[in-house]
Amino acid sequence: MDKQLIDQVLTAYPVIKSGVSFSRFGSGHIHSTYRLQAGSSAYILQEFNDRVFKYPERISANLTVLYSHLKPGMLDFELPLPLQNKDGKMFTAIGERLFRIFPFVEGVTKDKVDDLSACRAAAAAFADFVVAFLAVDSDSMRDTIPDFHNLALRYEQFENSIRNPQVRITQEVEDLIGFYQSQRDLVDTYRQYKSSLPLRVTHNDTKINNLIYQEDLSRVNALIDLDTIMAGYVFYDFGDLVRTVACSEDESSLNWDSIQVDLGKYGALIAGFFQPLKDVLDRDEMGSLTYGGEMMTCIMGLRFLTDYLNGNVYYHISYENQNLHRSKNQRILLQSLRDHRPQIQQLVGDIMPTPKRMNT
């Protein structure tokens, strides 16, 4: 992005004075992101990728709901919502390109944390977000990515890909297909929860790098990447934390023998996430949370394998079998989560006075 284009964008934001310097910021793969420095004030400028997020107006509508509901002191960290431009809009169009600007929040982002207190702080921040917006009617939220975490739909897409694969079905692929076909019980449980649990305002992308920590990781300064905020089930948010934080390896790792659930980190996530919610959610909703770890791992394994069978048309890959390997990675984690259900239930029992039934 050149300075002329940035200056053009900034004409829509009179609050930002001239003489701005800018530099590329972060490692995100969806939006192009820059840090702007205007005197002593700093901002984040993003060019919005509407090929991935096809409904920017829905994002604006959802964030407007948050704007109207959020009051000072409701959260002990920042929720950096986009600045409104001179027309009162969150997006600024330059030709066919969309831009937005956020206040800059000092701190650090991490792709992985090993410190248990940092894991707990992350979980508590995402849980506090849920609590802050419990009073918001989920019907007022619009789907920014329809069926994003719909396990039943993702399983159906997986089955369709089996019928017409675009790759050769080796024994390795056949074994992986068989494993995910054996996970129908998780799909059945998803349908049961979908029919009985309330929808909440959820973040829906609770990766650790969607938080800004204080430099020493002792607290969370901000919760970011708000495009996926919409109506969802609370187990989505806990589940993606489990999948991405409480695993001994990241989702691209090929160290098959090293991939397993890290029970220390899982316990820290339970301690952080359950405490703010245990007195405001009912028994069934709290009991669904541990299911979320298995469900979100399963859904990502299905999506990776489906994309591989379809010829690698969705996820960016750096080698031909990467989606296959990602799916194998998630399979191993999912099996580890299932194998460790009794230990996980004990961790829940340490936090919850009344033991919750482990989902089967």
C-alpha positions as CSV (number, residue, x, y, z in Angstrom):
1,M,0.0,0.0,0.0
2,D,1.4,3.4,-0.9
3,K,1.3,6.7,0.9
4,Q,-1.0,8.3,-1.6
5,L,-3.7,5.6,-1.0
6,I,-3.3,5.9,2.7
7,D,-3.7,9.7,2.6
8,Q,-6.8,9.1,0.5
9,V,-8.3,6.8,3.2
10,L,-7.4,9.3,6.0
11,T,-9.5,12.0,4.4
12,A,-12.4,10.1,5.8
13,Y,-11.0,10.4,9.3
14,P,-10.5,14.0,10.3
15,V,-9.6,13.0,13.8
16,I,-6.3,11.6,12.5
17,K,-4.0,14.5,11.7
18,S,-1.7,14.7,8.7
19,G,2.0,13.7,8.7
20,V,1.3,10.1,9.3
21,S,4.0,7.4,9.0
22,F,3.1,3.8,8.4
23,S,4.6,0.3,8.4
24,R,3.4,-3.2,7.7
25,F,2.1,-4.8,10.9
26,G,1.4,-8.4,12.1
27,S,1.4,-11.7,10.3
28,G,-2.3,-12.1,9.5
29,H,-3.2,-13.9,6.3
30,I,-6.7,-12.4,5.6
31,H,-6.5,-8.6,5.8
32,S,-3.5,-6.4,4.9
33,T,-2.6,-4.6,8.1
34,Y,-0.5,-1.5,8.8
35,R,0.4,0.5,11.9
36,L,-0.1,4.3,11.5
37,Q,1.8,6.8,13.7
38,A,0.3,10.3,13.9
39,G,2.2,12.3,16.4
40,S,1.8,10.6,19.7
41,S,-1.2,8.6,18.6
42,A,-1.1,5.2,16.9
43,Y,-3.7,3.4,14.9
44,I,-4.2,0.2,12.9
45,L,-5.2,0.5,9.3
46,Q,-6.6,-2.6,7.5
47,E,-7.5,-3.2,4.0
48,F,-10.5,-5.5,4.4
49,N,-10.7,-8.8,2.5
50,D,-14.3,-9.1,1.3
51,R,-13.4,-12.3,-0.6
52,V,-13.2,-14.1,2.7
53,F,-15.7,-12.0,4.7
54,K,-18.4,-11.5,2.0
55,Y,-20.8,-9.6,4.2
56,P,-19.0,-6.5,5.7
57,E,-22.3,-4.9,6.3
58,R,-23.2,-7.7,8.8
59,I,-19.9,-7.1,10.6
60,S,-20.8,-3.4,10.9
61,A,-24.3,-4.3,12.2
62,N,-22.9,-6.7,14.8
63,L,-20.3,-4.3,16.0
64,T,-22.9,-1.5,16.2
65,V,-24.8,-3.8,18.6
66,L,-21.7,-4.1,20.7
67,Y,-21.1,-0.4,20.6
68,S,-24.6,0.3,22.0
69,H,-24.3,-2.3,24.7
70,L,-20.8,-1.9,26.0
71,K,-20.4,0.4,28.9
72,P,-17.2,1.6,30.7
73,G,-16.0,-1.0,33.2
74,M,-17.8,-3.9,31.7
75,L,-14.5,-5.5,30.6
76,D,-11.1,-5.1,32.2
77,F,-9.5,-5.2,28.8
78,E,-10.0,-3.2,25.6
79,L,-12.3,-4.3,22.8
80,P,-10.9,-2.1,20.0
81,L,-13.8,-1.5,17.7
82,P,-13.3,0.3,14.3
83,L,-13.3,4.1,14.3
84,Q,-16.3,5.6,12.6
85,N,-15.4,7.8,9.6
86,K,-16.9,11.2,8.9
87,D,-20.0,9.5,7.5
88,G,-20.5,7.5,10.7
89,K,-19.5,4.3,9.0
90,M,-17.0,1.6,10.1
91,F,-15.8,0.9,6.5
92,T,-14.4,3.4,4.0
93,A,-14.6,2.6,0.3
94,I,-11.9,3.7,-2.1
95,G,-13.0,2.5,-5.5
96,E,-13.8,-1.2,-4.9
97,R,-11.5,-1.5,-2.0
98,L,-12.6,-1.4,1.7
99,F,-10.6,0.0,4.6
100,R,-11.1,0.5,8.3
101,I,-9.1,2.0,11.2
102,F,-8.8,0.8,14.8
103,P,-7.1,2.4,17.8
104,F,-3.7,0.8,18.4
105,V,-3.4,-1.2,21.7
106,E,0.1,-1.6,23.1
107,G,1.3,-5.1,24.0
108,V,2.3,-8.4,22.4
109,T,0.6,-11.1,20.6
110,K,1.6,-14.8,20.8
111,D,1.0,-17.8,18.5
112,K,1.7,-20.1,21.5
113,V,1.9,-19.7,25.2
114,D,3.5,-22.2,27.6
115,D,2.9,-20.3,30.9
116,L,-0.2,-21.6,32.6
117,S,-1.2,-18.3,34.1
118,A,-1.1,-16.8,30.5
119,C,-3.4,-19.7,29.4
120,R,-5.7,-19.0,32.2
121,A,-5.8,-15.3,31.5
122,A,-6.6,-16.0,27.9
123,A,-9.5,-18.2,28.8
124,A,-10.8,-15.7,31.3
125,A,-10.8,-12.9,28.8
126,F,-12.9,-14.9,26.3
127,A,-15.3,-16.0,29.0
128,D,-15.6,-12.4,30.3
129,F,-16.5,-11.3,26.8
130,V,-19.4,-13.8,26.8
131,V,-20.5,-12.6,30.2
132,A,-20.4,-9.0,29.1
133,F,-22.9,-9.6,26.3
134,L,-25.2,-12.2,27.8
135,A,-28.0,-9.6,27.9
136,V,-27.8,-9.0,24.2
137,D,-30.5,-10.8,22.2
138,S,-28.6,-13.2,19.9
139,D,-31.3,-12.6,17.3
140,S,-29.9,-9.2,16.8
141,M,-26.6,-10.6,15.6
142,R,-26.1,-11.5,12.0
143,D,-24.1,-14.4,10.6
144,T,-20.8,-12.9,9.2
145,I,-19.8,-16.4,8.0
146,P,-23.0,-18.5,7.7
147,D,-22.6,-22.0,9.2
148,F,-19.1,-21.3,10.3
149,H,-19.1,-23.9,13.1
150,N,-22.0,-26.1,11.9
151,L,-20.6,-29.5,12.5
152,A,-23.5,-31.3,10.9
153,L,-23.0,-29.3,7.7
154,R,-19.3,-29.8,7.7
155,Y,-19.8,-33.6,8.1
156,E,-22.2,-33.5,5.1
157,Q,-19.7,-31.7,3.0
158,F,-17.1,-34.3,4.0
159,E,-19.4,-37.1,2.9
160,N,-20.0,-35.4,-0.4
161,S,-16.3,-35.1,-1.0
162,I,-15.9,-38.9,-0.4
163,R,-18.3,-39.6,-3.2
164,N,-16.3,-37.6,-5.8
165,P,-12.7,-37.3,-4.6
166,Q,-10.3,-35.3,-6.7
167,V,-7.3,-37.2,-5.4
168,R,-6.1,-40.8,-5.4
169,I,-7.4,-42.7,-2.3
170,T,-4.4,-44.3,-0.7
171,Q,-4.6,-46.5,2.3
172,E,-3.5,-43.6,4.5
173,V,-6.4,-41.5,3.1
174,E,-8.8,-44.4,3.5
175,D,-7.8,-44.8,7.1
176,L,-8.3,-41.1,7.8
177,I,-11.7,-41.2,6.1
178,G,-12.7,-44.1,8.3
179,F,-11.7,-42.4,11.5
180,Y,-13.8,-39.3,10.8
181,Q,-16.7,-41.4,9.7
182,S,-16.5,-43.0,13.2
183,Q,-17.1,-39.6,14.8
184,R,-20.8,-39.5,14.0
185,D,-21.6,-39.5,17.7
186,L,-20.1,-36.0,17.9
187,V,-22.4,-34.9,15.1
188,D,-25.4,-36.4,16.9
189,T,-24.4,-34.6,20.1
190,Y,-24.0,-31.3,18.2
191,R,-27.6,-31.7,16.9
192,Q,-28.9,-32.3,20.4
193,Y,-27.1,-29.3,21.8
194,K,-28.3,-27.2,18.8
195,S,-31.9,-28.1,19.7
196,S,-31.6,-27.4,23.4
197,L,-29.0,-24.8,24.2
198,P,-29.4,-21.0,23.8
199,L,-27.4,-19.0,21.3
200,R,-25.1,-16.3,22.8
201,V,-22.9,-13.6,21.5
202,T,-19.6,-15.4,21.0
203,H,-16.2,-14.6,19.5
204,N,-16.0,-17.8,17.4
205,D,-12.3,-17.5,16.7
206,T,-10.6,-17.9,20.1
207,K,-7.0,-18.5,19.0
208,I,-4.4,-17.2,21.4
209,N,-3.1,-14.7,18.8
210,N,-6.5,-12.9,18.9
211,L,-5.5,-11.5,22.2
212,I,-3.0,-8.7,23.0
213,Y,-1.1,-9.4,26.2
214,Q,0.8,-7.1,28.5
215,E,4.5,-7.5,27.7
216,D,5.1,-9.8,30.7
217,L,1.9,-11.9,29.8
218,S,0.5,-11.2,33.2
219,R,-2.8,-9.9,31.8
220,V,-4.7,-9.4,28.6
221,N,-4.8,-5.9,27.3
222,A,-7.3,-6.4,24.4
223,L,-9.4,-8.9,22.6
224,I,-9.1,-8.4,18.8
225,D,-10.2,-9.8,15.4
226,L,-13.9,-9.2,15.9
227,D,-15.1,-10.1,12.5
228,T,-16.4,-13.5,13.6
229,I,-18.4,-12.2,16.5
230,M,-22.0,-13.4,16.0
231,A,-24.5,-15.7,17.6
232,G,-23.0,-19.0,18.6
233,Y,-22.8,-21.6,21.4
234,V,-20.4,-21.0,24.2
235,F,-18.8,-24.4,23.7
236,Y,-17.5,-23.0,20.4
237,D,-15.3,-20.5,22.2
238,F,-14.0,-22.9,24.8
239,G,-13.6,-25.6,22.2
240,D,-11.3,-23.6,19.9
241,L,-9.2,-22.5,22.9
242,V,-8.7,-26.2,23.8
243,R,-7.9,-27.1,20.2
244,T,-5.3,-24.4,19.7
245,V,-3.9,-23.8,23.2
246,A,-4.1,-27.2,25.0
247,C,-2.3,-29.2,22.3
248,S,1.3,-30.2,22.6
249,E,1.9,-29.3,18.9
250,D,0.4,-26.8,16.5
251,E,-2.0,-27.9,13.8
252,S,0.7,-28.0,11.1
253,S,3.0,-30.2,13.1
254,L,4.2,-33.6,11.6
255,N,5.6,-34.8,14.9
256,W,2.8,-37.5,15.1
257,D,4.2,-39.2,18.2
258,S,4.3,-35.8,20.1
259,I,0.8,-34.7,19.4
260,Q,-1.5,-35.0,22.5
261,V,-3.7,-33.0,24.8
262,D,-1.7,-31.0,27.4
263,L,-3.7,-31.6,30.5
264,G,-1.8,-28.8,32.4
265,K,-2.9,-26.2,29.8
266,Y,-6.4,-27.8,29.6
267,G,-6.7,-27.3,33.4
268,A,-5.6,-23.7,33.1
269,L,-8.2,-23.1,30.4
270,I,-10.9,-24.7,32.6
271,A,-9.9,-22.5,35.5
272,G,-10.0,-19.4,33.5
273,F,-13.1,-20.0,31.4
274,F,-15.4,-21.7,33.9
275,Q,-15.0,-19.3,36.8
276,P,-16.7,-16.3,35.1
277,L,-19.5,-18.4,33.7
278,K,-20.3,-21.1,36.3
279,D,-22.8,-18.8,38.1
280,V,-24.5,-17.4,35.0
281,L,-24.9,-20.4,32.7
282,D,-27.2,-23.3,33.6
283,R,-26.0,-26.9,34.2
284,D,-26.5,-28.1,30.6
285,E,-24.7,-25.2,29.1
286,M,-21.8,-25.6,31.4
287,G,-21.8,-29.3,30.8
288,S,-21.5,-28.7,27.1
289,L,-18.1,-26.9,27.3
290,T,-15.8,-29.9,27.4
291,Y,-17.6,-31.3,24.3
292,G,-16.5,-28.1,22.5
293,G,-12.8,-29.2,22.5
294,E,-13.7,-32.5,20.7
295,M,-16.2,-30.8,18.4
296,M,-13.9,-28.0,17.3
297,T,-11.0,-30.4,16.7
298,C,-13.3,-32.7,14.7
299,I,-14.7,-29.9,12.6
300,M,-11.2,-28.7,11.7
301,G,-10.0,-32.2,10.9
302,L,-13.1,-32.6,8.7
303,R,-12.5,-29.3,6.9
304,F,-8.9,-30.1,6.2
305,L,-9.7,-33.6,4.9
306,T,-12.6,-32.3,2.8
307,D,-10.4,-29.7,1.2
308,Y,-7.8,-32.3,0.4
309,L,-10.4,-34.6,-1.2
310,N,-11.7,-31.7,-3.2
311,G,-8.3,-30.9,-4.6
312,N,-7.0,-28.3,-2.1
313,V,-9.3,-25.5,-3.2
314,Y,-9.9,-23.6,0.1
315,Y,-6.9,-23.6,2.4
316,H,-3.5,-22.2,1.4
317,I,-1.0,-25.0,1.3
318,S,2.8,-25.0,0.9
319,Y,3.0,-28.7,-0.3
320,E,0.5,-31.1,-1.9
321,N,-0.4,-33.2,1.2
322,Q,-0.5,-30.4,3.8
323,N,-4.2,-30.5,4.2
324,L,-4.1,-34.3,4.6
325,H,-1.4,-33.9,7.2
326,R,-3.3,-31.2,9.0
327,S,-6.3,-33.5,9.2
328,K,-4.1,-36.4,10.5
329,N,-2.8,-33.9,13.1
330,Q,-6.3,-33.1,14.3
331,R,-7.2,-36.8,14.3
332,I,-4.5,-37.5,16.8
333,L,-5.5,-34.6,19.0
334,L,-9.1,-35.6,18.9
335,Q,-8.3,-39.2,19.8
336,S,-6.2,-37.9,22.7
337,L,-9.1,-35.7,23.9
338,R,-11.4,-38.7,23.8
339,D,-8.9,-41.0,25.5
340,H,-8.4,-38.4,28.3
341,R,-12.1,-37.8,29.1
342,P,-11.9,-39.1,32.7
343,Q,-8.9,-36.9,33.5
344,I,-10.6,-33.9,31.9
345,Q,-13.8,-34.6,33.9
346,Q,-11.7,-34.6,37.0
347,L,-10.3,-31.2,36.1
348,V,-13.8,-29.9,35.7
349,G,-14.7,-31.4,39.1
350,D,-11.9,-29.5,40.7
351,I,-13.6,-26.2,39.5
352,M,-17.3,-27.1,39.7
353,P,-18.7,-28.2,43.1
354,T,-21.3,-30.4,41.4
355,P,-19.7,-32.8,38.9
356,K,-20.8,-32.4,35.3
357,R,-21.6,-35.4,33.1
358,M,-18.9,-35.9,30.5
359,N,-20.4,-36.0,27.0
360,T,-20.2,-39.3,25.2
